[in-house]
Amino acid sequence: MTTQFGLIIVGDEILSGKRADKHMPKVIDLLAARGLQLAYADYVGDDPARITAVLARAFAAARESGDVVFSCGGIGATPDDHTRQCAASALGVDLALQPEAERLIRERMQDIAKEQGVPYEPDRHDNIHRLNMGMFPTGADIIPNPYNKIPGFSYFADSPIQQGPRNGLRPAAGAAAPPGGRELHEVSDRGGVHFLPGFPVMAWPMIEWLLDTHYAGLQQKSAYAEKSVIVMGSMEATLTPLMVAIEAGHSGVKVFSLPSVDHPEYGRHVELGVKGSPDAVNAAYPAMLAGLHVLNVKLGPELVR
């Protein structure tokens, strides 16, 4: 059992094409800087039933495998923001105003009033409404927001709510952990699902804080390498036996192939490579090149990442 990192992007604006998702490339970079990899991602529109189902699978993965899942978007207080309510539904718990979140939101409202040169009116309708941004599933922890103080929230697999009468981290009926190959990270004893705003300027430093505060023990700096070569004019079927042989003969590496039929410089080609721990890659890559020479194929540039 190994920990996987997952990502959930919530919002009709992404699926409609009104906005391009910037979160996945950035999360990949943030993880890579720490020797980690993104294992899976889900995109879901502003549909409560679908959001609830996706979150139920994420909570199940956090509980069963120690997975770490970041969910971006939908935690505001407008009618099309459903993520907080769906998280509570997936967990089988109630929403409640989190005390620290309330303090921070009120502090932010006072800051805004001061900036505008007007008195702070805590009972004004819009200020009361803003407190909804602190309505989190009971038992949630806050994620500090360095941009405007309005926090996100986390649900950890070891949360005390798991022992409570409503079994906070039990998945909804039929939920299962996400499919896919396991990346070779240690198992986190604090797997969890972390809820962040959709705004990159807020979400990205919050994700960095989570990685460095709660998951520093999983970081594997300089523990991942990737080497590949452009195989000119070849097809994957020709290379498949070599790929199988390399994986069979070198534990700790994955062989990958990226075909292209109309590259402006290389034309039809396959980028063939190995990835994994540096020692394993350094042993497997020369064997792969030797196998390619036996096949008498034309090789282009070599790439190292």
C-alpha positions in Angstrom: 0.0 0.0 0.0 1.4 3.4 -1.0 0.3 7.0 -0.8 -0.9 8.6 -4.0 -1.4 12.3 -4.6 -4.7 13.3 -6.3 -6.3 16.5 -7.5 -10.0 17.5 -7.9 -10.9 20.5 -10.0 -14.5 21.8 -9.4 -16.3 24.2 -11.7 -18.5 24.5 -14.7 -16.3 27.3 -16.0 -13.5 24.8 -16.5 -15.6 22.2 -18.3 -17.3 24.9 -20.5 -13.9 26.3 -21.6 -14.6 29.7 -20.1 -11.5 29.3 -18.0 -8.5 27.1 -18.5 -7.4 25.0 -15.6 -4.0 26.2 -14.2 -4.0 24.1 -11.1 -2.9 20.7 -12.5 0.3 22.0 -14.1 1.2 23.9 -11.0 0.4 21.0 -8.6 2.6 18.7 -10.8 5.4 21.3 -10.4 4.9 21.7 -6.7 5.0 17.9 -6.2 8.0 17.4 -8.5 10.0 20.0 -6.6 9.6 17.7 -3.6 10.3 14.4 -5.4 6.6 13.5 -5.6 4.2 12.8 -8.4 0.5 13.4 -9.2 -1.2 10.0 -9.6 -4.7 11.0 -10.7 -7.0 13.9 -11.3 -10.8 14.5 -11.6 -12.6 17.4 -13.2 -16.2 17.9 -12.1 -18.8 20.6 -12.8 -21.1 22.3 -10.4 -23.4 19.3 -9.9 -23.8 18.4 -6.3 -24.5 14.7 -6.9 -21.3 14.3 -9.0 -19.2 16.4 -6.6 -20.4 14.2 -3.7 -19.5 11.0 -5.5 -16.0 12.3 -6.4 -15.4 13.4 -2.9 -16.6 10.1 -1.5 -14.0 8.3 -3.5 -11.4 10.7 -2.4 -12.3 10.2 1.3 -12.2 6.4 0.8 -8.7 6.7 -0.8 -7.5 8.8 2.1 -8.7 6.3 4.6 -7.7 3.1 2.9 -4.4 4.1 1.3 -3.3 7.2 3.0 -3.9 9.2 -0.2 -3.5 13.0 -0.2 -6.1 14.7 -2.4 -6.3 18.5 -3.1 -9.7 19.8 -4.1 -9.8 23.3 -5.8 -12.9 25.4 -6.2 -16.5 25.7 -5.0 -15.8 26.6 -1.3 -17.2 30.1 -1.5 -20.6 31.3 -0.4 -22.5 31.9 -3.6 -25.4 29.6 -4.8 -23.1 27.8 -7.3 -20.6 26.9 -4.7 -21.4 23.3 -3.5 -18.1 21.8 -2.4 -18.5 22.4 1.4 -22.0 20.9 1.4 -21.0 18.0 -0.7 -18.0 17.2 1.5 -20.3 17.1 4.5 -22.7 14.8 2.6 -20.0 12.5 1.5 -18.7 12.2 5.1 -22.2 11.9 6.6 -21.6 14.8 9.0 -23.2 18.3 9.4 -21.9 21.7 8.5 -20.9 24.0 11.3 -19.2 27.3 11.7 -15.6 26.5 12.5 -14.5 28.8 15.4 -11.1 29.6 14.0 -12.5 30.2 10.6 -15.1 32.5 12.0 -12.3 34.5 13.8 -10.3 34.8 10.6 -13.3 35.8 8.5 -14.3 38.5 11.0 -10.7 39.7 11.1 -10.7 40.0 7.3 -14.0 42.0 7.4 -12.5 44.4 9.9 -9.5 44.8 7.6 -11.7 45.6 4.7 -13.7 48.1 6.7 -10.5 49.8 7.8 -9.1 49.9 4.2 -12.4 51.5 3.1 -12.4 54.0 6.0 -15.8 52.8 7.2 -16.9 51.4 10.5 -17.0 47.6 10.8 -20.6 46.4 11.2 -20.6 42.8 12.2 -24.4 42.4 12.0 -24.7 43.8 8.5 -26.4 41.3 6.1 -23.4 40.9 3.8 -21.0 40.4 6.7 -23.2 37.8 8.2 -23.4 36.0 4.9 -19.6 36.0 4.6 -19.5 33.7 7.6 -20.9 31.0 5.5 -17.4 30.6 4.1 -16.4 29.2 7.5 -19.2 26.6 7.5 -17.2 23.4 7.3 -18.0 19.7 7.9 -17.8 19.1 11.6 -14.3 18.0 12.7 -12.5 19.8 9.9 -9.2 21.6 10.4 -8.4 24.9 8.7 -5.9 25.6 6.1 -4.4 29.1 6.5 -4.8 31.5 3.5 -1.9 34.0 3.3 -3.6 36.0 0.6 -6.8 37.2 2.3 -7.1 35.1 5.5 -10.3 33.3 4.4 -9.3 29.7 5.2 -9.7 26.4 3.4 -10.3 23.2 5.3 -8.9 19.7 5.7 -10.3 16.3 6.6 -7.6 13.9 7.7 -8.0 10.1 7.7 -7.1 10.0 11.4 -9.6 12.7 12.3 -11.5 11.9 15.6 -14.7 12.1 13.7 -13.9 8.7 12.4 -14.6 7.3 15.8 -17.9 9.3 16.1 -21.5 8.1 15.7 -21.6 9.2 12.1 -18.3 7.6 11.0 -16.9 10.7 9.3 -14.5 9.0 6.9 -16.7 6.1 5.8 -17.4 6.5 2.1 -20.8 6.8 0.6 -22.3 3.5 -0.6 -20.5 2.1 -3.6 -17.5 4.4 -3.3 -14.0 3.0 -4.0 -10.5 4.3 -4.1 -9.4 5.8 -7.4 -7.9 3.3 -9.9 -4.5 3.5 -11.4 -0.9 2.5 -10.7 0.6 3.3 -7.4 3.5 5.8 -7.2 6.3 4.7 -4.9 5.8 7.0 -2.0 5.8 6.0 1.6 2.3 5.6 3.1 1.2 8.7 4.8 -0.3 8.3 8.3 -2.2 11.5 7.7 -3.9 10.9 4.4 -6.6 13.4 3.8 -8.7 15.6 1.5 -7.8 19.3 1.5 -10.2 21.9 0.2 -8.9 25.1 -1.4 -10.3 28.1 -3.2 -10.4 28.1 -7.0 -8.2 31.2 -7.2 -4.6 30.1 -8.0 -3.1 33.1 -6.0 -4.7 31.6 -2.9 -4.7 27.9 -3.6 -1.1 27.4 -4.6 0.6 28.8 -1.4 -2.0 26.8 0.6 -1.0 23.6 -1.2 2.7 24.4 -0.5 1.9 24.9 3.2 0.1 21.5 3.3 3.0 19.7 1.6 5.7 21.2 3.8 3.7 21.1 7.1 1.9 17.8 7.0 3.7 15.7 4.3 7.4 16.7 4.6 8.1 13.0 5.5 6.9 11.9 2.1 9.2 14.2 0.2 11.9 12.5 -1.9 14.1 15.3 -3.3 16.4 14.0 -6.0 14.8 10.6 -5.8 13.2 10.6 -9.3 14.8 10.7 -12.7 13.6 10.2 -16.3 15.7 9.5 -19.4 14.4 9.1 -22.9 15.4 9.1 -26.6 13.6 10.0 -29.8 13.2 6.9 -32.0 12.7 8.1 -35.5 10.1 6.6 -37.9 9.3 3.8 -35.5 6.0 2.4 -34.2 5.1 1.3 -30.7 4.4 -2.3 -31.7 8.0 -2.7 -32.9 9.3 -1.4 -29.5 6.9 -3.3 -27.2 9.0 -6.4 -26.7 12.0 -4.3 -25.7 9.8 -2.3 -23.3 8.5 -5.5 -21.6 12.0 -6.9 -21.3 13.4 -3.7 -19.7 10.7 -3.5 -17.1 11.1 -7.2 -16.3 14.9 -6.9 -16.0 15.0 -3.7 -14.0 12.9 -3.3 -10.9 12.1 0.2 -9.8 11.6 1.7 -13.3 8.7 2.3 -15.6 9.1 2.2 -19.3 7.1 4.8 -21.3 6.4 5.6 -24.9 5.0 8.8 -26.4 4.2 8.4 -30.1 3.8 11.3 -32.5 2.7 11.2 -36.2 3.2 14.8 -37.3 6.0 16.4 -35.2 7.3 19.5 -37.1 10.9 18.5 -36.6 11.0 14.7 -36.1 7.9 13.6 -38.1 6.6 10.2 -37.1 8.5 9.1 -34.1 8.3 7.5 -30.6 9.8 9.1 -27.5 10.9 6.0 -25.6 12.2 6.2 -22.0 12.5 5.0 -18.5 11.6 6.7 -15.2 12.0 6.0 -11.5 14.8 6.2 -8.9 18.0 7.6 -10.3 20.0 4.4 -9.7 17.4 2.2 -11.4 17.1 4.6 -14.3 20.9 4.8 -14.8 21.0 1.0 -15.0 18.0 0.5 -17.2 18.6 3.3 -19.8 21.9 1.9 -21.3 20.2 -1.5 -21.6 17.3 0.2 -23.4 19.7 1.9 -25.8 21.5 -1.3 -26.5 18.2 -3.0 -27.3 17.4 -0.2 -29.7 20.7 -0.6 -31.5 19.9 -4.3 -31.9 16.6 -3.3 -33.6 18.7 -1.1 -36.0 16.4 1.9 -35.6 17.4 5.5 -36.1 17.8 7.5 -32.9 17.4 11.2 -32.4 18.1 13.4 -29.4 18.3 12.1 -25.9 16.3 13.8 -23.1 17.0 13.9 -19.4 14.5 15.2 -16.9 
